[in-house]
Amino acid sequence: GTTVTAFLASIGTNVNARRASRVHTLFNIFGVIWMTFLFAPFLQLVNTIVPGDIYAEGGAQFLPGHLAMFHTLFNITNTLFCSFFFKQIALVVTKLVPDDEAGMPTTYKLKYISATLQDTPELYLLTVERELSKMAIIISDMFGRFWEVFNNPKKNMTEEIESQKKMEDLTDKMQVEITQFLSQCSLDNMNKVSAANVYSMMRITNELERIGDSCFNLMILAERRAKWDMELDETSIQKLFPYVDLVNQFLRFIRSHLNEHVTSENLAVALELEDRINRMRNILKQSAAKRMQAGANVKTELLYIDVVRHVEQIGDHCLNITESLQQVH
């Protein structure tokens, strides 16, 4: 059951995640094969180690302890056996899941399997936390790519735009799948705290997706600047560096606090970052307006203002995420 769950959860994920699920599957298949031949003596070994004879009259009462020991011994023995074949297993898994040339999954699925007696919906929230962390890494990468391209413009940016678009599409798919997954979680029996966490996670998912949208829009602006030969003076560019750095700090902040409760002290840090970003946004927009009044190229300065606006919006989304994290327990 857990093997199938891990396999389904790996669908649409990156190469390493899919390989890990295949290793898990091979590990269990190998264990079942050798256990088929040694089942009877293995049962006798467990019966010898654990007090209480399950074969005697009334031995059913000892079954839980024997089952626990059987499972423990099976895992230990299977791990020891497999440890001699790590290289071979790695080769098989690499052939089963070859390297993804694009480096980015083209599909994304987050399969929800209704909670059983041994599972609870709350456990599935841990899966969502892992997926939100992946999403946060993607948007941070998108923002970094924009800034790299903006500072090193070139005429043909088709490759950069396509790459950014793939990541933006991926965040869209993740938003849909994670939201549906959380909706399914809410249909199972959940306590009030977990139900509130589901709502907060939905909001966080939406905010992360909007950051992805802003990052793609920023890449489009970077392309437009290069395509139309929009030359910004060195002073204007230099003023963007501390502004962008503040947003990078905010992105790192939410990544480091994404799967934990945000304290009042943490929220104060986030509010300070947001305030500094807003103040710097106002200064940059005023500077652009003054340059236009002095005769600077209007289209270039309007593009500059658009960049400032989208960067500031990312800060807004980061603050919304932080506020939602304060509601997660």
N, C-alpha and C positions, 0 to 999 in steps of 0.2 A: 504493500500500500504506500509506504513512504517513498519507495523507489519510483513508483508511477507519479506521485505528487511532485517529486523533485524533477522528473523528466518533463512533466507538463509545465512546471514553473520556469524551465529553462528555454521554452519556445520563445523565439524572438529576442533572446538576450545575446550578449556578446560571446565570442569564441570560448573564452575561459570558463564562463558559466555553463555552457553547453557541454564542454569537455568534463567538467566536474560532475555533472549529472550522469554522463556516460560511465565515468569511473565508479560512481556509486552503484550503477546498474550492474556493471561487470563484477564488482566486489560481491554483490549479493548472489548473482548467478553462479559464480565460482563456488561460493559457500554452500549453495543448495546442492550442487553437483557432488562435492565430496561428502556432504552430510548424508546424502542418499545411501551411500555405501557404508557409512559408519554410524547410522542412526541407532541401531540396537545397542552396540557397545557403548555409544555415547550416553544413551539413556541409563545404562547400568552404572556408568561412571558417576553420573549426577546423583543417582539413587544411593551410591556409596558415600559420596561427599556430604550430601544434605541429610540431616536427621529425619527419620520417618520413612518407612517403606511404603511406596505408593502401590506396590503389588499386593500388599497384605490387605486383609479385610479392614475397611474403614480408612484405607490409604488416601482416599480422595481429599481429605482435609489437608494433606501435605502438598497437594498439587501446586498451589501458588508459589511456595518457596522453591519447589523443583523447577517450575517454569522460569522463574527469575534467574536461577543458577544456570539453567540450560542456555538461556539467551546470553548471559554474561560470558560463559565459557565458549559459546559459539563465536561471538564477536572477537574475543581475545585470540582464539585459535585461528580464525579466518584471517585476522590482521597479521598474525605471525607468518602464516603461509604466504599471503600476498606480498609481504615485505621482501620476499626473495625474487619477486617478479615485477618490481616497480618499473624498470626500464621497458620491459615487454608490454606492460599495461599502457604506459605512456605512448609507445609506438602505435598500438592498436587504436587508442583514443584519438591520436593525431590523424590517423587515416580515416577514422569515422567522422571526425569534425575537422576538416582542413582549415587553414588560415583563411579568414575573411579578407579578401583583397581590399575591400572598401573600408574595412576597419569599423564599420558601423552597421548594426542590424537594419534590414529594410522593413521588417515587420516587428510587431510587438504585441504580445498577448500575456495577460495576467489571469490565469485560470483560477476560478474560485470553486473549491470542492466543499460542499456543505459539511459543517462540523459534525464529527462523530462523537461517540461516548468518550473517546480518549483525547479528543481535540475540543477546543473552545474557540468561538469567534475572536476572542481577545488575542489568541495566538497568531491569528492571521494579520493582526495589526503590525506585528513584527515584520511580516513580509512587506507591508506597505512602507514601513520606515526604511527598509533596505532600498525599495524602488525610488522613494523620494530622494535618498542620498545619491542614487545614480542620476536622477534628473538634475539635481543641484550641480553635480560635476559637469554634466553636459552644458548647462547654461553658463557656467563659469568659463568653460572652454570656448563657447561661442563669443562671449564678451572679450576674452583675450585675443581671439582671432580677429575680431573687428578692429581692435586697437592696433594690432600688428599691421594690418592692411592699411589702416588710415594713416599711419606714420610712414608707410612704405608703398605709396600708390604706384600702380602700373596700369597701362592702357587696357590690357586684356585680363579681366578678373573673373572669367567664366568659371574656372576651376574653384576659386574661392567662394563664389556665389552658390554654385551647385553644392559644395560641401556644407555651407551654412544652411542652405535650404533643406538638405537631408536631415540635419540635426534639428531644425525647426519643425519639420514634419514628424520626426521621432518624438519630440516633446508634445506635439499635438496628440499623437497616438497614445503616449503614456498618460496624458491627462484623461482621455476617454476611458482607457482600460482601468486605470487606478480608481477613477470615480465609480465606474461600474462595479469594480471589486469591493469598494467600500460600501456601496449600496447593498450588495449581497450580504456583506457582513452585518449590516444593520437589520436585515430580515431575520437573522438568527437571534436567539436569546442573548442579550447583552445587558450588563449592568449600566447604571446611569453614567458612570465615569467613562466607560468605554464608548457609549453612545455619543457623549460629548466629544471624545477624542476623534471619532469618525467625522463629525461635522468639521472640526478644526483641520483635520487632514485633507478634507475635500477643499477647504479654502486655500490651504497651503499649496495643494496641487494646482489649483487655478492660478495662483500668483506666480508659481514657478513657470507655468506655461506662458503667461503674459511677459515674463522676463525674456523667454525664448523669442517671442514675437518682437520685442524691442531690439534684441540683439540682431535679429535678421534685418529689421528696418535700418539699423545702424550700418550694417554691411552694405545695404543698398545705397545709403548716403555716401559711404566710402567709395563705392564704385562710381557713383555720379560725379563725385569730386574729381576722380582720376580721368573719367571719360570726357568731361567737359573742361579739363585743364583749369580747374578752380584753384588758384594759388592763394593760400592763406599766408599772411606774414608770419615770420618766426615767433614773434611775441604772442600772437593769437594761439599758435600751436602750443607753446610752452605753458600758457595759462591753463590749457586743458589737462596737463599732466597731473597736477595735484587733485583736480576735480575727478578725473577718472580713477586715480588712486584711492580716493575716498569710497567710491562705489565698489572698487575691488575689495577694500577692507570690509565693506558691508556684506558682500557676497561670501567672503571667507567667514565672517561672523555667523551668518545663517547656516553655513555648511557645518561649522563646529558645534552649533546648538540645535541642529535640525531634529535630532531624535531624543531630545531631553526637554524637561520643563524649564522655561525661561523665568528667571527670578526677576524681582523688581529692579535689582541692580543691573542685570543684563538688559532689561528694557530701557533703563536710563542711558546705557551706552548706545543702544540703537537709536534712541531719540536724539542724542547728541550728534551722532553720525548724520541722521536725517536733517537736522537743523543746519549743520555745516554744509551739507550738500545743497540745501535750498539757498543759503546765503551766497554760496559760490555761484550757483546758477544765476541768481539775480545780477551779480557783478559781471559775469560773462555776457549775459544778454544786454546789459547796459553798455558794455564795451563795444559789442557788435553794432548797437544802435548808433553810438557815437561815430564809429567808423563809416557807417552809411551816410550820416550827416556830413562827414568830411569828404565824401565823394568816392568811397570804396565801392567795389562791385556789389550790387544789391543781391544778385543771385548767390554769390559766394557767401555773403554774410547771412542770408536767410538759411542756407544750408548749414552754416555754423550754428545758428540758433536751433535748427532742428536736431542737430547732434546733441547740443546741450540739453534740449528738452527730453529726448529719448533716454539719455544717460540719467537724468534726474528721475524719470519715471521708474527706472530700475530701482533706485533708492526707495521710492514710494512702495513698490512691491516688496522690497526687503523688509521695510517697516511693518507692512501688513502681515508678512510671514512671522515676524518676531512677536507681534501681538497675538497671533493665532497660537504660537508655541507656548505662550503664557497660559493658554487655556488647556494645554495638553498635560495630563497627569499620568 
